Amino acid sequence: MGPQKRNYFAADGVLYAYDPALKTVVKLFSHPSLELTQDLYVTPEGFAYYLAENTSIIRVKLF
């Protein structure tokens, strides 16, 4: 669970945010490196870190 009490997850090359209070899923962005993402972490500062298929750690500013 990341900031704003949203759950973040990747599927089929897309990063999504689920807001349990509103019961909605929002598509944040898509990128080929998200196809085989193994780990995902969102910091309180708004950065998402994930492990891409080639074992590179990717950092993205979400908000």
C-alpha atoms as an extended CHARMM CRD file, in Angstrom:
* protein
*
        63  EXT
         1         1  MET       CA              0.0000000000        0.0000000000        0.0000000000  PROA      1               0.0000000000
         2         2  GLY       CA              1.3850000000        3.3570000000       -0.9560000000  PROA      2               0.0000000000
         3         3  PRO       CA              0.5950000000        6.9480000000       -0.1230000000  PROA      3               0.0000000000
         4         4  GLN       CA             -3.0450000000        8.0220000000       -0.0390000000  PROA      4               0.0000000000
         5         5  LYS       CA             -3.8810000000        4.4480000000        1.0480000000  PROA      5               0.0000000000
         6         6  ARG       CA             -3.9060000000        3.2100000000       -2.5300000000  PROA      6               0.0000000000
         7         7  ASN       CA             -2.7870000000       -0.2550000000       -3.5760000000  PROA      7               0.0000000000
         8         8  TYR       CA             -0.4640000000       -0.2790000000       -6.5720000000  PROA      8               0.0000000000
         9         9  PHE       CA             -0.0220000000       -3.2140000000       -8.9070000000  PROA      9               0.0000000000
        10        10  ALA       CA              1.3080000000       -3.9970000000      -12.3740000000  PROA      10              0.0000000000
        11        11  ALA       CA             -0.3380000000       -6.2820000000      -14.9160000000  PROA      11              0.0000000000
        12        12  ASP       CA              0.2500000000       -6.7400000000      -18.6530000000  PROA      12              0.0000000000
        13        13  GLY       CA              2.6920000000       -3.8350000000      -18.8580000000  PROA      13              0.0000000000
        14        14  VAL       CA              0.4500000000       -1.3390000000      -17.0510000000  PROA      14              0.0000000000
        15        15  LEU       CA              0.7530000000        0.2070000000      -13.5800000000  PROA      15              0.0000000000
        16        16  TYR       CA             -2.5660000000        0.6040000000      -11.7740000000  PROA      16              0.0000000000
        17        17  ALA       CA             -3.6780000000        2.1920000000       -8.5110000000  PROA      17              0.0000000000
        18        18  TYR       CA             -6.6390000000        0.7980000000       -6.5750000000  PROA      18              0.0000000000
        19        19  ASP       CA             -8.4390000000        3.1340000000       -4.1800000000  PROA      19              0.0000000000
        20        20  PRO       CA            -10.3100000000        0.9580000000       -1.6480000000  PROA      20              0.0000000000
        21        21  ALA       CA            -12.3190000000        3.8950000000       -0.3040000000  PROA      21              0.0000000000
        22        22  LEU       CA            -13.7950000000        4.6430000000       -3.7240000000  PROA      22              0.0000000000
        23        23  LYS       CA            -13.5380000000        1.0570000000       -5.0030000000  PROA      23              0.0000000000
        24        24  THR       CA            -11.9790000000        2.2620000000       -8.2430000000  PROA      24              0.0000000000
        25        25  VAL       CA             -8.9430000000        1.2590000000      -10.2880000000  PROA      25              0.0000000000
        26        26  VAL       CA             -7.0030000000        3.9280000000      -12.1700000000  PROA      26              0.0000000000
        27        27  LYS       CA             -4.5130000000        3.2390000000      -14.9650000000  PROA      27              0.0000000000
        28        28  LEU       CA             -1.3950000000        5.3080000000      -14.2090000000  PROA      28              0.0000000000
        29        29  PHE       CA              0.8890000000        4.4650000000      -17.1290000000  PROA      29              0.0000000000
        30        30  SER       CA              2.0800000000        1.6650000000      -19.3720000000  PROA      30              0.0000000000
        31        31  HSD       CA              5.5820000000        0.6720000000      -20.3940000000  PROA      31              0.0000000000
        32        32  PRO       CA              7.1430000000       -2.5140000000      -21.8170000000  PROA      32              0.0000000000
        33        33  SER       CA              9.4010000000       -2.8150000000      -18.7470000000  PROA      33              0.0000000000
        34        34  LEU       CA              6.2880000000       -3.5130000000      -16.6540000000  PROA      34              0.0000000000
        35        35  GLU       CA              5.5080000000       -6.7120000000      -18.5910000000  PROA      35              0.0000000000
        36        36  LEU       CA              7.3960000000       -9.0250000000      -16.2270000000  PROA      36              0.0000000000
        37        37  THR       CA              7.6570000000       -6.8630000000      -13.1170000000  PROA      37              0.0000000000
        38        38  GLN       CA              8.4990000000       -8.9160000000      -10.0550000000  PROA      38              0.0000000000
        39        39  ASP       CA              8.5400000000       -6.3630000000       -7.2320000000  PROA      39              0.0000000000
        40        40  LEU       CA              6.8820000000       -2.9800000000       -6.8450000000  PROA      40              0.0000000000
        41        41  TYR       CA              7.2880000000       -0.3970000000       -4.0950000000  PROA      41              0.0000000000
        42        42  VAL       CA              5.7960000000        3.1200000000       -3.8850000000  PROA      42              0.0000000000
        43        43  THR       CA              7.4010000000        5.6070000000       -1.5100000000  PROA      43              0.0000000000
        44        44  PRO       CA              5.5850000000        8.3390000000        0.4420000000  PROA      44              0.0000000000
        45        45  GLU       CA              7.4730000000       10.8350000000       -1.7530000000  PROA      45              0.0000000000
        46        46  GLY       CA              5.6500000000        9.5190000000       -4.8230000000  PROA      46              0.0000000000
        47        47  PHE       CA              8.3190000000        7.3640000000       -6.4610000000  PROA      47              0.0000000000
        48        48  ALA       CA              7.6130000000        3.8680000000       -7.7310000000  PROA      48              0.0000000000
        49        49  TYR       CA             10.4870000000        1.3860000000       -7.7830000000  PROA      49              0.0000000000
        50        50  TYR       CA             10.2090000000       -1.9270000000       -9.5700000000  PROA      50              0.0000000000
        51        51  LEU       CA             12.4240000000       -4.7440000000      -10.7360000000  PROA      51              0.0000000000
        52        52  ALA       CA             12.2970000000       -5.1240000000      -14.5110000000  PROA      52              0.0000000000
        53        53  GLU       CA             12.7980000000       -8.4210000000      -16.3250000000  PROA      53              0.0000000000
        54        54  ASN       CA             16.4950000000       -7.7280000000      -16.9740000000  PROA      54              0.0000000000
        55        55  THR       CA             17.0140000000       -7.2350000000      -13.2050000000  PROA      55              0.0000000000
        56        56  SER       CA             17.2930000000       -3.4610000000      -13.5390000000  PROA      56              0.0000000000
        57        57  ILE       CA             15.7040000000       -1.3710000000      -10.8110000000  PROA      57              0.0000000000
        58        58  ILE       CA             13.4650000000        1.2420000000      -12.3920000000  PROA      58              0.0000000000
        59        59  ARG       CA             12.3730000000        4.4540000000      -10.6330000000  PROA      59              0.0000000000
        60        60  VAL       CA              9.3770000000        6.4890000000      -11.8030000000  PROA      60              0.0000000000
        61        61  LYS       CA              7.8960000000        9.6780000000      -10.3060000000  PROA      61              0.0000000000
        62        62  LEU       CA              4.1470000000        9.1020000000       -9.9020000000  PROA      62              0.0000000000
        63        63  PHE       CA              3.0370000000       12.3070000000       -8.1580000000  PROA      63              0.0000000000
